[in-house]
């Protein structure tokens, strides 16, 4: 990657972070370890106070690896922290984001100094990608301090993401998109827990079940994050389809239906399916577009295999899978006076009621036959610990409507409950017998 390409990557990731509300206009920073055309090792980092959504060339600082007076270059005041993160073996990129939901759920009002508990996700993305939970640190001076420079790199040496209490998340990766991916997953986990708390879900009990029975707590295992494949397109002659894939991926990302580069969607072909394994794709960054056989292969990811099973057993033409945090929180909701989580989500808003009335909520250990039957009958299902799955008979636009509507239904239900309203009274009477 030459310098011009690197600057473009910084600008694209910065805009994506702003769009996903993981930065304010001037917050956070991005850094990478880079070797220039002459073979010189440098740290490239955003300048102090730069607008990550509108980075200019002179907002990105190219610093010698052995330079210590980072402030001279107007680089971020946290440059020494990023330099230490980038010295971790295998790490070539780091990112600091003001992850609002994750920051809120890791706050406490304990007497300081203290040692905050690590944050334990309850969603499949956070559980699998933020291995071992997310360390949380408190420091007296949470901005560019020696305490930060010690705690954050130490945490990131053994975890992909860490939280500085009251300040946000730091992540690391092999590439800048991977660092952004991990921060996005962590923020989605924070939002899931926050929404679950509003719904009076016993989050600690959910965490205990996950610790005791992780294999039974999640529907599918998310695929490992891949790098250097975002420009891959295996059907270059299908120009209209490529345009639809890019538009759909951008809509998933911009509408926050799934965190950056998560989820999947596909279109059935004759003997193959056109498949996007990183469904939430910002316009400037994109993601791989694959043409894969409809026949199953031992190397298929869990999600890809399920796409193929749906096409094999049904006549649907499109499939979409999103990890929507508001819906994941709803899947754990228990009505007051009941003992088990909901098995169907009933819309209380006008459009949701008109479109669906009921969305099945399936357990994480649901068998394939039951999953397919519900998908056939309702066109969209929510799987606890498995995301939102939708199918369509025609276009990507048709199937995109399903996770978008489920997110809105979830938000309205959570908001009504937060206000103290009785969801049972608000739900249409006929939904009780659906």
Buried (B, 14 or more C-beta within 10 A) or exposed (E): EEBEEBBBBBBBBBBBBBBBBBBEEEBBBBBBBBEEEEEEEBBBBBBBEBBBBEBEEEBBBBBEBEBEEBEEBBBBBBBBBBBBBBEBEEBBBBBBBBBBBBBBBBEEEEEEEEEBEBBBBBBBBBBBBBEEBBBBBBBEEBEBBEBBBBBBBBBBBEBBBBBBBEBBBBBBBBBBBBBBBBBBBBBBBBBBBBBBBEBEBEBEEBBEBBEEEEEEBBBBEBBEBBBEEBEEBEBEEBEEBBEBBBBBBBBBBBBBBBBBBBBBBBBBBEEBBBBBBBBBBBBEBBBBBBBBEBEEEEEBBEBBBBBBBBBEBBEBBBBBBBBBBBBBBBBBBBEEEEEEBBEBBBBBBEEBBEBBBBBBBBBBBBEEEEBBBBBBEBBBBBBBBBBBBBBBEEBBEBBBBBBBBBBBBBBBBBEBBEEEEEBEEBBEEEBEEE
